[in-house]
Amino acid sequence: MTYKSSKGDLDLSKVTRLYPAVVVDMQGEVAEMSLEWIELYGDKVKILHYVLVFDFTPLNEDVKKRTVLTFQTKEELIDEIQRVAKFYN
């Protein structure tokens, strides 16, 4: 299953975790938070951008192998998630 992304071809059969997130600035600290978290506390932080993380790191390994797609809006992120979901159906 090869997904053609803006960062190149991604082999979805090797993905160990796939998740959306929002990157925020919390008083000068940049952090990746869940979409659920931002719904609860979004008014307390500055949203920098949204990401879809394709994690290829084998379980129990420390070296991170990830591809991160970045989006300016939540709508763009959701559209990309829907495109990826078609590969899993």
PyMOL Python script that loads the backbone (N, CA, C, O; Angstrom):
from pymol import cmd

cmd.read_pdbstr("""\
ATOM      1  N   MET A   1       0.841  -1.179   0.000  1.00  0.00           N
ATOM      2  CA  MET A   1       0.000   0.000   0.000  1.00  0.00           C
ATOM      3  C   MET A   1       0.889   1.245   0.000  1.00  0.00           C
ATOM      4  O   MET A   1       1.449   1.609   1.034  1.00  0.00           O
ATOM      5  N   THR A   2       1.012   1.868  -1.103  1.00  0.00           N
ATOM      6  CA  THR A   2       1.838   3.062  -1.203  1.00  0.00           C
ATOM      7  C   THR A   2       0.936   4.290  -1.284  1.00  0.00           C
ATOM      8  O   THR A   2       0.049   4.379  -2.132  1.00  0.00           O
ATOM      9  N   TYR A   3       1.187   5.229  -0.381  1.00  0.00           N
ATOM     10  CA  TYR A   3       0.431   6.475  -0.355  1.00  0.00           C
ATOM     11  C   TYR A   3       1.327   7.580  -0.886  1.00  0.00           C
ATOM     12  O   TYR A   3       2.431   7.789  -0.382  1.00  0.00           O
ATOM     13  N   LYS A   4       0.857   8.281  -1.892  1.00  0.00           N
ATOM     14  CA  LYS A   4       1.632   9.376  -2.475  1.00  0.00           C
ATOM     15  C   LYS A   4       1.309  10.652  -1.702  1.00  0.00           C
ATOM     16  O   LYS A   4       0.208  11.194  -1.803  1.00  0.00           O
ATOM     17  N   SER A   5       2.280  11.118  -0.936  1.00  0.00           N
ATOM     18  CA  SER A   5       2.089  12.311  -0.109  1.00  0.00           C
ATOM     19  C   SER A   5       2.933  13.464  -0.649  1.00  0.00           C
ATOM     20  O   SER A   5       3.703  13.301  -1.595  1.00  0.00           O
ATOM     21  N   SER A   6       2.774  14.604  -0.039  1.00  0.00           N
ATOM     22  CA  SER A   6       3.570  15.777  -0.436  1.00  0.00           C
ATOM     23  C   SER A   6       5.050  15.582  -0.099  1.00  0.00           C
ATOM     24  O   SER A   6       5.895  16.316  -0.610  1.00  0.00           O
ATOM     25  N   LYS A   7       5.377  14.600   0.755  1.00  0.00           N
ATOM     26  CA  LYS A   7       6.772  14.319   1.122  1.00  0.00           C
ATOM     27  C   LYS A   7       7.307  13.077   0.419  1.00  0.00           C
ATOM     28  O   LYS A   7       8.392  12.595   0.743  1.00  0.00           O
ATOM     29  N   GLY A   8       6.545  12.559  -0.546  1.00  0.00           N
ATOM     30  CA  GLY A   8       6.985  11.385  -1.279  1.00  0.00           C
ATOM     31  C   GLY A   8       6.101  10.181  -1.001  1.00  0.00           C
ATOM     32  O   GLY A   8       5.090  10.286  -0.308  1.00  0.00           O
ATOM     33  N   ASP A   9       6.492   9.034  -1.550  1.00  0.00           N
ATOM     34  CA  ASP A   9       5.729   7.809  -1.388  1.00  0.00           C
ATOM     35  C   ASP A   9       5.940   7.226  -0.001  1.00  0.00           C
ATOM     36  O   ASP A   9       7.069   7.120   0.477  1.00  0.00           O
ATOM     37  N   LEU A  10       4.827   6.844   0.647  1.00  0.00           N
ATOM     38  CA  LEU A  10       4.878   6.260   1.990  1.00  0.00           C
ATOM     39  C   LEU A  10       4.293   4.852   1.936  1.00  0.00           C
ATOM     40  O   LEU A  10       3.183   4.657   1.441  1.00  0.00           O
ATOM     41  N   ASP A  11       5.032   3.879   2.442  1.00  0.00           N
ATOM     42  CA  ASP A  11       4.567   2.493   2.475  1.00  0.00           C
ATOM     43  C   ASP A  11       3.704   2.317   3.726  1.00  0.00           C
ATOM     44  O   ASP A  11       4.229   2.160   4.828  1.00  0.00           O
ATOM     45  N   LEU A  12       2.390   2.344   3.552  1.00  0.00           N
ATOM     46  CA  LEU A  12       1.475   2.274   4.688  1.00  0.00           C
ATOM     47  C   LEU A  12       1.524   0.929   5.393  1.00  0.00           C
ATOM     48  O   LEU A  12       1.120   0.836   6.552  1.00  0.00           O
ATOM     49  N   SER A  13       2.002  -0.108   4.736  1.00  0.00           N
ATOM     50  CA  SER A  13       2.094  -1.411   5.390  1.00  0.00           C
ATOM     51  C   SER A  13       3.164  -1.422   6.482  1.00  0.00           C
ATOM     52  O   SER A  13       3.174  -2.317   7.328  1.00  0.00           O
ATOM     53  N   LYS A  14       4.063  -0.437   6.471  1.00  0.00           N
ATOM     54  CA  LYS A  14       5.129  -0.363   7.474  1.00  0.00           C
ATOM     55  C   LYS A  14       4.845   0.651   8.581  1.00  0.00           C
ATOM     56  O   LYS A  14       5.679   0.843   9.466  1.00  0.00           O
ATOM     57  N   VAL A  15       3.696   1.294   8.546  1.00  0.00           N
ATOM     58  CA  VAL A  15       3.342   2.278   9.570  1.00  0.00           C
ATOM     59  C   VAL A  15       2.994   1.546  10.868  1.00  0.00           C
ATOM     60  O   VAL A  15       2.158   0.643  10.878  1.00  0.00           O
ATOM     61  N   THR A  16       3.647   1.949  11.961  1.00  0.00           N
ATOM     62  CA  THR A  16       3.325   1.358  13.267  1.00  0.00           C
ATOM     63  C   THR A  16       2.324   2.216  14.027  1.00  0.00           C
ATOM     64  O   THR A  16       1.563   1.707  14.850  1.00  0.00           O
ATOM     65  N   ARG A  17       2.324   3.510  13.755  1.00  0.00           N
ATOM     66  CA  ARG A  17       1.342   4.424  14.341  1.00  0.00           C
ATOM     67  C   ARG A  17       1.062   5.524  13.334  1.00  0.00           C
ATOM     68  O   ARG A  17       1.962   6.010  12.650  1.00  0.00           O
ATOM     69  N   LEU A  18      -0.197   5.903  13.260  1.00  0.00           N
ATOM     70  CA  LEU A  18      -0.621   6.999  12.385  1.00  0.00           C
ATOM     71  C   LEU A  18      -1.556   7.859  13.211  1.00  0.00           C
ATOM     72  O   LEU A  18      -2.582   7.383  13.697  1.00  0.00           O
ATOM     73  N   TYR A  19      -1.201   9.142  13.372  1.00  0.00           N
ATOM     74  CA  TYR A  19      -2.048   9.978  14.217  1.00  0.00           C
ATOM     75  C   TYR A  19      -1.991  11.452  13.809  1.00  0.00           C
ATOM     76  O   TYR A  19      -0.967  11.942  13.332  1.00  0.00           O
ATOM     77  N   PRO A  20      -3.117  12.146  14.008  1.00  0.00           N
ATOM     78  CA  PRO A  20      -3.149  13.592  13.783  1.00  0.00           C
ATOM     79  C   PRO A  20      -2.770  14.294  15.086  1.00  0.00           C
ATOM     80  O   PRO A  20      -2.918  13.737  16.173  1.00  0.00           O
ATOM     81  N   ALA A  21      -2.285  15.507  14.958  1.00  0.00           N
ATOM     82  CA  ALA A  21      -1.946  16.308  16.132  1.00  0.00           C
ATOM     83  C   ALA A  21      -1.974  17.781  15.747  1.00  0.00           C
ATOM     84  O   ALA A  21      -2.082  18.140  14.575  1.00  0.00           O
ATOM     85  N   VAL A  22      -1.873  18.607  16.759  1.00  0.00           N
ATOM     86  CA  VAL A  22      -1.757  20.042  16.543  1.00  0.00           C
ATOM     87  C   VAL A  22      -0.491  20.506  17.262  1.00  0.00           C
ATOM     88  O   VAL A  22      -0.231  20.112  18.399  1.00  0.00           O
ATOM     89  N   VAL A  23       0.283  21.336  16.595  1.00  0.00           N
ATOM     90  CA  VAL A  23       1.506  21.872  17.186  1.00  0.00           C
ATOM     91  C   VAL A  23       1.170  23.249  17.744  1.00  0.00           C
ATOM     92  O   VAL A  23       0.660  24.120  17.039  1.00  0.00           O
ATOM     93  N   VAL A  24       1.472  23.422  19.040  1.00  0.00           N
ATOM     94  CA  VAL A  24       1.096  24.645  19.730  1.00  0.00           C
ATOM     95  C   VAL A  24       2.305  25.306  20.381  1.00  0.00           C
ATOM     96  O   VAL A  24       3.335  24.674  20.617  1.00  0.00           O
ATOM     97  N   ASP A  25       2.149  26.579  20.660  1.00  0.00           N
ATOM     98  CA  ASP A  25       3.129  27.337  21.426  1.00  0.00           C
ATOM     99  C   ASP A  25       2.500  27.596  22.788  1.00  0.00           C
ATOM    100  O   ASP A  25       1.517  28.328  22.908  1.00  0.00           O
ATOM    101  N   MET A  26       3.089  26.978  23.818  1.00  0.00           N
ATOM    102  CA  MET A  26       2.592  27.166  25.181  1.00  0.00           C
ATOM    103  C   MET A  26       3.633  27.966  25.955  1.00  0.00           C
ATOM    104  O   MET A  26       4.578  27.402  26.507  1.00  0.00           O
ATOM    105  N   GLN A  27       3.455  29.261  25.991  1.00  0.00           N
ATOM    106  CA  GLN A  27       4.356  30.162  26.713  1.00  0.00           C
ATOM    107  C   GLN A  27       5.815  29.959  26.292  1.00  0.00           C
ATOM    108  O   GLN A  27       6.711  29.869  27.131  1.00  0.00           O
ATOM    109  N   GLY A  28       6.029  29.890  24.989  1.00  0.00           N
ATOM    110  CA  GLY A  28       7.384  29.763  24.459  1.00  0.00           C
ATOM    111  C   GLY A  28       7.847  28.332  24.235  1.00  0.00           C
ATOM    112  O   GLY A  28       8.889  28.115  23.618  1.00  0.00           O
ATOM    113  N   GLU A  29       7.105  27.365  24.716  1.00  0.00           N
ATOM    114  CA  GLU A  29       7.426  25.950  24.508  1.00  0.00           C
ATOM    115  C   GLU A  29       6.575  25.416  23.368  1.00  0.00           C
ATOM    116  O   GLU A  29       5.355  25.579  23.376  1.00  0.00           O
ATOM    117  N   VAL A  30       7.200  24.785  22.395  1.00  0.00           N
ATOM    118  CA  VAL A  30       6.471  24.195  21.276  1.00  0.00           C
ATOM    119  C   VAL A  30       6.197  22.734  21.613  1.00  0.00           C
ATOM    120  O   VAL A  30       7.100  21.991  21.997  1.00  0.00           O
ATOM    121  N   ALA A  31       4.940  22.338  21.462  1.00  0.00           N
ATOM    122  CA  ALA A  31       4.547  20.969  21.807  1.00  0.00           C
ATOM    123  C   ALA A  31       3.528  20.441  20.810  1.00  0.00           C
ATOM    124  O   ALA A  31       2.772  21.197  20.200  1.00  0.00           O
ATOM    125  N   GLU A  32       3.531  19.128  20.664  1.00  0.00           N
ATOM    126  CA  GLU A  32       2.567  18.439  19.814  1.00  0.00           C
ATOM    127  C   GLU A  32       1.463  17.903  20.729  1.00  0.00           C
ATOM    128  O   GLU A  32       1.736  17.149  21.663  1.00  0.00           O
ATOM    129  N   MET A  33       0.221  18.295  20.457  1.00  0.00           N
ATOM    130  CA  MET A  33      -0.895  17.898  21.303  1.00  0.00           C
ATOM    131  C   MET A  33      -1.956  17.196  20.460  1.00  0.00           C
ATOM    132  O   MET A  33      -1.994  17.343  19.239  1.00  0.00           O
ATOM    133  N   SER A  34      -2.813  16.431  21.131  1.00  0.00           N
ATOM    134  CA  SER A  34      -3.882  15.738  20.426  1.00  0.00           C
ATOM    135  C   SER A  34      -4.973  16.722  20.016  1.00  0.00           C
ATOM    136  O   SER A  34      -5.089  17.810  20.581  1.00  0.00           O
ATOM    137  N   LEU A  35      -5.768  16.328  19.028  1.00  0.00           N
ATOM    138  CA  LEU A  35      -6.891  17.164  18.609  1.00  0.00           C
ATOM    139  C   LEU A  35      -7.915  17.290  19.732  1.00  0.00           C
ATOM    140  O   LEU A  35      -8.556  18.331  19.876  1.00  0.00           O
ATOM    141  N   GLU A  36      -8.068  16.234  20.527  1.00  0.00           N
ATOM    142  CA  GLU A  36      -8.996  16.282  21.654  1.00  0.00           C
ATOM    143  C   GLU A  36      -8.541  17.313  22.682  1.00  0.00           C
ATOM    144  O   GLU A  36      -9.356  18.053  23.232  1.00  0.00           O
ATOM    145  N   TRP A  37      -7.241  17.356  22.937  1.00  0.00           N
ATOM    146  CA  TRP A  37      -6.685  18.296  23.906  1.00  0.00           C
ATOM    147  C   TRP A  37      -6.957  19.729  23.454  1.00  0.00           C
ATOM    148  O   TRP A  37      -7.337  20.579  24.258  1.00  0.00           O
ATOM    149  N   ILE A  38      -6.762  19.985  22.173  1.00  0.00           N
ATOM    150  CA  ILE A  38      -6.928  21.355  21.669  1.00  0.00           C
ATOM    151  C   ILE A  38      -8.380  21.802  21.748  1.00  0.00           C
ATOM    152  O   ILE A  38      -8.652  22.993  21.899  1.00  0.00           O
ATOM    153  N   GLU A  39      -9.317  20.864  21.649  1.00  0.00           N
ATOM    154  CA  GLU A  39     -10.729  21.216  21.812  1.00  0.00           C
ATOM    155  C   GLU A  39     -11.000  21.720  23.232  1.00  0.00           C
ATOM    156  O   GLU A  39     -11.827  22.611  23.428  1.00  0.00           O
ATOM    157  N   LEU A  40     -10.312  21.157  24.208  1.00  0.00           N
ATOM    158  CA  LEU A  40     -10.516  21.532  25.612  1.00  0.00           C
ATOM    159  C   LEU A  40      -9.733  22.778  26.020  1.00  0.00           C
ATOM    160  O   LEU A  40     -10.234  23.622  26.762  1.00  0.00           O
ATOM    161  N   TYR A  41      -8.482  22.885  25.520  1.00  0.00           N
ATOM    162  CA  TYR A  41      -7.590  23.938  26.006  1.00  0.00           C
ATOM    163  C   TYR A  41      -7.071  24.874  24.921  1.00  0.00           C
ATOM    164  O   TYR A  41      -6.138  25.639  25.165  1.00  0.00           O
ATOM    165  N   GLY A  42      -7.650  24.827  23.747  1.00  0.00           N
ATOM    166  CA  GLY A  42      -7.165  25.615  22.621  1.00  0.00           C
ATOM    167  C   GLY A  42      -7.152  27.111  22.846  1.00  0.00           C
ATOM    168  O   GLY A  42      -6.371  27.830  22.222  1.00  0.00           O
ATOM    169  N   ASP A  43      -8.002  27.582  23.723  1.00  0.00           N
ATOM    170  CA  ASP A  43      -8.048  29.019  23.989  1.00  0.00           C
ATOM    171  C   ASP A  43      -6.883  29.491  24.857  1.00  0.00           C
ATOM    172  O   ASP A  43      -6.700  30.694  25.039  1.00  0.00           O
ATOM    173  N   LYS A  44      -6.092  28.560  25.394  1.00  0.00           N
ATOM    174  CA  LYS A  44      -4.980  28.906  26.277  1.00  0.00           C
ATOM    175  C   LYS A  44      -3.615  28.857  25.587  1.00  0.00           C
ATOM    176  O   LYS A  44      -2.593  29.182  26.191  1.00  0.00           O
ATOM    177  N   VAL A  45      -3.611  28.448  24.318  1.00  0.00           N
ATOM    178  CA  VAL A  45      -2.355  28.304  23.582  1.00  0.00           C
ATOM    179  C   VAL A  45      -2.485  28.914  22.194  1.00  0.00           C
ATOM    180  O   VAL A  45      -3.584  29.198  21.717  1.00  0.00           O
ATOM    181  N   LYS A  46      -1.341  29.105  21.563  1.00  0.00           N
ATOM    182  CA  LYS A  46      -1.317  29.577  20.176  1.00  0.00           C
ATOM    183  C   LYS A  46      -1.112  28.364  19.267  1.00  0.00           C
ATOM    184  O   LYS A  46      -0.122  27.645  19.406  1.00  0.00           O
ATOM    185  N   ILE A  47      -2.038  28.137  18.345  1.00  0.00           N
ATOM    186  CA  ILE A  47      -1.917  27.038  17.394  1.00  0.00           C
ATOM    187  C   ILE A  47      -0.944  27.454  16.290  1.00  0.00           C
ATOM    188  O   ILE A  47      -1.140  28.478  15.635  1.00  0.00           O
ATOM    189  N   LEU A  48       0.098  26.660  16.091  1.00  0.00           N
ATOM    190  CA  LEU A  48       1.075  26.945  15.045  1.00  0.00           C
ATOM    191  C   LEU A  48       0.687  26.281  13.733  1.00  0.00           C
ATOM    192  O   LEU A  48       0.690  26.920  12.681  1.00  0.00           O
ATOM    193  N   HIS A  49       0.350  24.986  13.798  1.00  0.00           N
ATOM    194  CA  HIS A  49      -0.104  24.249  12.623  1.00  0.00           C
ATOM    195  C   HIS A  49      -0.592  22.868  13.045  1.00  0.00           C
ATOM    196  O   HIS A  49      -0.464  22.472  14.204  1.00  0.00           O
ATOM    197  N   TYR A  50      -1.151  22.147  12.082  1.00  0.00           N
ATOM    198  CA  TYR A  50      -1.653  20.793  12.311  1.00  0.00           C
ATOM    199  C   TYR A  50      -0.727  19.815  11.598  1.00  0.00           C
ATOM    200  O   TYR A  50      -0.102  20.162  10.596  1.00  0.00           O
ATOM    201  N   VAL A  51      -0.640  18.588  12.119  1.00  0.00           N
ATOM    202  CA  VAL A  51       0.231  17.587  11.503  1.00  0.00           C
ATOM    203  C   VAL A  51      -0.460  16.233  11.440  1.00  0.00           C
ATOM    204  O   VAL A  51      -1.344  15.924  12.239  1.00  0.00           O
ATOM    205  N   LEU A  52      -0.034  15.440  10.471  1.00  0.00           N
ATOM    206  CA  LEU A  52      -0.413  14.042  10.387  1.00  0.00           C
ATOM    207  C   LEU A  52       0.900  13.274  10.421  1.00  0.00           C
ATOM    208  O   LEU A  52       1.746  13.428   9.540  1.00  0.00           O
ATOM    209  N   VAL A  53       1.060  12.441  11.453  1.00  0.00           N
ATOM    210  CA  VAL A  53       2.322  11.755  11.689  1.00  0.00           C
ATOM    211  C   VAL A  53       2.220  10.297  11.253  1.00  0.00           C
ATOM    212  O   VAL A  53       1.358   9.550  11.717  1.00  0.00           O
ATOM    213  N   PHE A  54       3.111   9.915  10.361  1.00  0.00           N
ATOM    214  CA  PHE A  54       3.265   8.530   9.933  1.00  0.00           C
ATOM    215  C   PHE A  54       4.508   8.016  10.655  1.00  0.00           C
ATOM    216  O   PHE A  54       5.630   8.370  10.294  1.00  0.00           O
ATOM    217  N   ASP A  55       4.310   7.194  11.660  1.00  0.00           N
ATOM    218  CA  ASP A  55       5.422   6.684  12.463  1.00  0.00           C
ATOM    219  C   ASP A  55       5.782   5.290  11.971  1.00  0.00           C
ATOM    220  O   ASP A  55       4.956   4.378  12.007  1.00  0.00           O
ATOM    221  N   PHE A  56       7.008   5.131  11.515  1.00  0.00           N
ATOM    222  CA  PHE A  56       7.509   3.861  11.002  1.00  0.00           C
ATOM    223  C   PHE A  56       8.456   3.195  11.994  1.00  0.00           C
ATOM    224  O   PHE A  56       9.098   2.198  11.662  1.00  0.00           O
ATOM    225  N   THR A  57       8.546   3.731  13.197  1.00  0.00           N
ATOM    226  CA  THR A  57       9.460   3.204  14.209  1.00  0.00           C
ATOM    227  C   THR A  57       9.004   1.824  14.661  1.00  0.00           C
ATOM    228  O   THR A  57       7.884   1.682  15.150  1.00  0.00           O
ATOM    229  N   PRO A  58       9.844   0.807  14.510  1.00  0.00           N
ATOM    230  CA  PRO A  58       9.464  -0.520  15.009  1.00  0.00           C
ATOM    231  C   PRO A  58       9.237  -0.460  16.519  1.00  0.00           C
ATOM    232  O   PRO A  58       9.882   0.306  17.235  1.00  0.00           O
ATOM    233  N   LEU A  59       8.306  -1.285  16.978  1.00  0.00           N
ATOM    234  CA  LEU A  59       8.007  -1.314  18.403  1.00  0.00           C
ATOM    235  C   LEU A  59       9.270  -1.652  19.194  1.00  0.00           C
ATOM    236  O   LEU A  59      10.083  -2.466  18.755  1.00  0.00           O
ATOM    237  N   ASN A  60       9.429  -1.033  20.345  1.00  0.00           N
ATOM    238  CA  ASN A  60      10.562  -1.240  21.259  1.00  0.00           C
ATOM    239  C   ASN A  60      11.885  -0.716  20.724  1.00  0.00           C
ATOM    240  O   ASN A  60      12.946  -1.145  21.177  1.00  0.00           O
ATOM    241  N   GLU A  61      11.839   0.210  19.763  1.00  0.00           N
ATOM    242  CA  GLU A  61      13.070   0.845  19.282  1.00  0.00           C
ATOM    243  C   GLU A  61      13.056   2.318  19.653  1.00  0.00           C
ATOM    244  O   GLU A  61      12.003   2.956  19.666  1.00  0.00           O
ATOM    245  N   ASP A  62      14.235   2.853  19.954  1.00  0.00           N
ATOM    246  CA  ASP A  62      14.349   4.246  20.383  1.00  0.00           C
ATOM    247  C   ASP A  62      14.524   5.224  19.232  1.00  0.00           C
ATOM    248  O   ASP A  62      14.126   6.383  19.342  1.00  0.00           O
ATOM    249  N   VAL A  63      15.110   4.778  18.138  1.00  0.00           N
ATOM    250  CA  VAL A  63      15.365   5.660  17.003  1.00  0.00           C
ATOM    251  C   VAL A  63      14.051   5.900  16.268  1.00  0.00           C
ATOM    252  O   VAL A  63      13.429   4.966  15.761  1.00  0.00           O
ATOM    253  N   LYS A  64      13.638   7.163  16.217  1.00  0.00           N
ATOM    254  CA  LYS A  64      12.365   7.518  15.595  1.00  0.00           C
ATOM    255  C   LYS A  64      12.505   7.592  14.079  1.00  0.00           C
ATOM    256  O   LYS A  64      13.419   8.225  13.551  1.00  0.00           O
ATOM    257  N   LYS A  65      11.586   6.935  13.399  1.00  0.00           N
ATOM    258  CA  LYS A  65      11.497   6.996  11.938  1.00  0.00           C
ATOM    259  C   LYS A  65      10.093   7.482  11.624  1.00  0.00           C
ATOM    260  O   LYS A  65       9.138   6.705  11.618  1.00  0.00           O
ATOM    261  N   ARG A  66       9.981   8.786  11.361  1.00  0.00           N
ATOM    262  CA  ARG A  66       8.664   9.378  11.143  1.00  0.00           C
ATOM    263  C   ARG A  66       8.671  10.264   9.919  1.00  0.00           C
ATOM    264  O   ARG A  66       9.690  10.845   9.546  1.00  0.00           O
ATOM    265  N   THR A  67       7.499  10.352   9.304  1.00  0.00           N
ATOM    266  CA  THR A  67       7.252  11.344   8.258  1.00  0.00           C
ATOM    267  C   THR A  67       6.089  12.184   8.763  1.00  0.00           C
ATOM    268  O   THR A  67       5.054  11.647   9.159  1.00  0.00           O
ATOM    269  N   VAL A  68       6.258  13.487   8.748  1.00  0.00           N
ATOM    270  CA  VAL A  68       5.238  14.398   9.271  1.00  0.00           C
ATOM    271  C   VAL A  68       4.762  15.315   8.154  1.00  0.00           C
ATOM    272  O   VAL A  68       5.549  16.035   7.538  1.00  0.00           O
ATOM    273  N   LEU A  69       3.451  15.273   7.906  1.00  0.00           N
ATOM    274  CA  LEU A  69       2.846  16.185   6.937  1.00  0.00           C
ATOM    275  C   LEU A  69       2.261  17.358   7.716  1.00  0.00           C
ATOM    276  O   LEU A  69       1.603  17.156   8.737  1.00  0.00           O
ATOM    277  N   THR A  70       2.493  18.568   7.248  1.00  0.00           N
ATOM    278  CA  THR A  70       2.068  19.776   7.955  1.00  0.00           C
ATOM    279  C   THR A  70       0.954  20.474   7.195  1.00  0.00           C
ATOM    280  O   THR A  70       0.968  20.546   5.966  1.00  0.00           O
ATOM    281  N   PHE A  71      -0.023  20.993   7.960  1.00  0.00           N
ATOM    282  CA  PHE A  71      -1.187  21.674   7.388  1.00  0.00           C
ATOM    283  C   PHE A  71      -1.457  22.960   8.160  1.00  0.00           C
ATOM    284  O   PHE A  71      -1.239  23.032   9.370  1.00  0.00           O
ATOM    285  N   GLN A  72      -1.929  23.961   7.449  1.00  0.00           N
ATOM    286  CA  GLN A  72      -2.237  25.232   8.098  1.00  0.00           C
ATOM    287  C   GLN A  72      -3.598  25.229   8.795  1.00  0.00           C
ATOM    288  O   GLN A  72      -3.808  25.967   9.757  1.00  0.00           O
ATOM    289  N   THR A  73      -4.516  24.402   8.309  1.00  0.00           N
ATOM    290  CA  THR A  73      -5.855  24.380   8.903  1.00  0.00           C
ATOM    291  C   THR A  73      -6.264  22.961   9.282  1.00  0.00           C
ATOM    292  O   THR A  73      -5.740  21.980   8.754  1.00  0.00           O
ATOM    293  N   LYS A  74      -7.201  22.879  10.198  1.00  0.00           N
ATOM    294  CA  LYS A  74      -7.739  21.585  10.611  1.00  0.00           C
ATOM    295  C   LYS A  74      -8.472  20.925   9.445  1.00  0.00           C
ATOM    296  O   LYS A  74      -8.437  19.702   9.304  1.00  0.00           O
ATOM    297  N   GLU A  75      -9.125  21.713   8.622  1.00  0.00           N
ATOM    298  CA  GLU A  75      -9.852  21.183   7.479  1.00  0.00           C
ATOM    299  C   GLU A  75      -8.910  20.480   6.501  1.00  0.00           C
ATOM    300  O   GLU A  75      -9.235  19.408   5.988  1.00  0.00           O
ATOM    301  N   GLU A  76      -7.744  21.080   6.241  1.00  0.00           N
ATOM    302  CA  GLU A  76      -6.752  20.448   5.362  1.00  0.00           C
ATOM    303  C   GLU A  76      -6.294  19.114   5.959  1.00  0.00           C
ATOM    304  O   GLU A  76      -6.151  18.125   5.240  1.00  0.00           O
ATOM    305  N   LEU A  77      -6.070  19.092   7.257  1.00  0.00           N
ATOM    306  CA  LEU A  77      -5.667  17.865   7.951  1.00  0.00           C
ATOM    307  C   LEU A  77      -6.736  16.788   7.798  1.00  0.00           C
ATOM    308  O   LEU A  77      -6.418  15.651   7.450  1.00  0.00           O
ATOM    309  N   ILE A  78      -7.983  17.125   8.049  1.00  0.00           N
ATOM    310  CA  ILE A  78      -9.085  16.168   7.948  1.00  0.00           C
ATOM    311  C   ILE A  78      -9.199  15.627   6.525  1.00  0.00           C
ATOM    312  O   ILE A  78      -9.430  14.433   6.335  1.00  0.00           O
ATOM    313  N   ASP A  79      -9.040  16.491   5.527  1.00  0.00           N
ATOM    314  CA  ASP A  79      -9.081  16.048   4.126  1.00  0.00           C
ATOM    315  C   ASP A  79      -7.999  15.000   3.855  1.00  0.00           C
ATOM    316  O   ASP A  79      -8.249  14.000   3.182  1.00  0.00           O
ATOM    317  N   GLU A  80      -6.798  15.238   4.384  1.00  0.00           N
ATOM    318  CA  GLU A  80      -5.698  14.288   4.180  1.00  0.00           C
ATOM    319  C   GLU A  80      -5.982  12.971   4.899  1.00  0.00           C
ATOM    320  O   GLU A  80      -5.707  11.900   4.357  1.00  0.00           O
ATOM    321  N   ILE A  81      -6.526  13.039   6.103  1.00  0.00           N
ATOM    322  CA  ILE A  81      -6.880  11.825   6.850  1.00  0.00           C
ATOM    323  C   ILE A  81      -7.883  11.001   6.049  1.00  0.00           C
ATOM    324  O   ILE A  81      -7.774   9.776   5.992  1.00  0.00           O
ATOM    325  N   GLN A  82      -8.843  11.656   5.440  1.00  0.00           N
ATOM    326  CA  GLN A  82      -9.844  10.944   4.649  1.00  0.00           C
ATOM    327  C   GLN A  82      -9.226  10.272   3.434  1.00  0.00           C
ATOM    328  O   GLN A  82      -9.637   9.174   3.059  1.00  0.00           O
ATOM    329  N   ARG A  83      -8.244  10.915   2.814  1.00  0.00           N
ATOM    330  CA  ARG A  83      -7.550  10.304   1.671  1.00  0.00           C
ATOM    331  C   ARG A  83      -6.768   9.064   2.117  1.00  0.00           C
ATOM    332  O   ARG A  83      -6.781   8.038   1.437  1.00  0.00           O
ATOM    333  N   VAL A  84      -6.094   9.165   3.251  1.00  0.00           N
ATOM    334  CA  VAL A  84      -5.320   8.026   3.768  1.00  0.00           C
ATOM    335  C   VAL A  84      -6.260   6.889   4.174  1.00  0.00           C
ATOM    336  O   VAL A  84      -5.948   5.720   3.945  1.00  0.00           O
ATOM    337  N   ALA A  85      -7.391   7.216   4.767  1.00  0.00           N
ATOM    338  CA  ALA A  85      -8.339   6.199   5.233  1.00  0.00           C
ATOM    339  C   ALA A  85      -8.816   5.311   4.098  1.00  0.00           C
ATOM    340  O   ALA A  85      -9.119   4.139   4.322  1.00  0.00           O
ATOM    341  N   LYS A  86      -8.887   5.837   2.896  1.00  0.00           N
ATOM    342  CA  LYS A  86      -9.333   5.046   1.747  1.00  0.00           C
ATOM    343  C   LYS A  86      -8.424   3.851   1.494  1.00  0.00           C
ATOM    344  O   LYS A  86      -8.865   2.850   0.928  1.00  0.00           O
ATOM    345  N   PHE A  87      -7.145   3.941   1.909  1.00  0.00           N
ATOM    346  CA  PHE A  87      -6.206   2.845   1.731  1.00  0.00           C
ATOM    347  C   PHE A  87      -6.447   1.724   2.730  1.00  0.00           C
ATOM    348  O   PHE A  87      -6.036   0.586   2.505  1.00  0.00           O
ATOM    349  N   TYR A  88      -7.109   2.044   3.826  1.00  0.00           N
ATOM    350  CA  TYR A  88      -7.350   1.060   4.881  1.00  0.00           C
ATOM    351  C   TYR A  88      -8.720   0.407   4.777  1.00  0.00           C
ATOM    352  O   TYR A  88      -9.020  -0.516   5.535  1.00  0.00           O
ATOM    353  N   ASN A  89      -9.548   0.865   3.862  1.00  0.00           N
ATOM    354  CA  ASN A  89     -10.883   0.272   3.697  1.00  0.00           C
ATOM    355  C   ASN A  89     -10.880  -0.832   2.675  1.00  0.00           C
ATOM    356  O   ASN A  89     -11.920  -1.436   2.415  1.00  0.00           O
TER     357      ASN A  89
END
""", "prot")
cmd.dss("prot")
cmd.show_as("cartoon", "prot")
cmd.util.cbc("prot")
cmd.orient("prot")
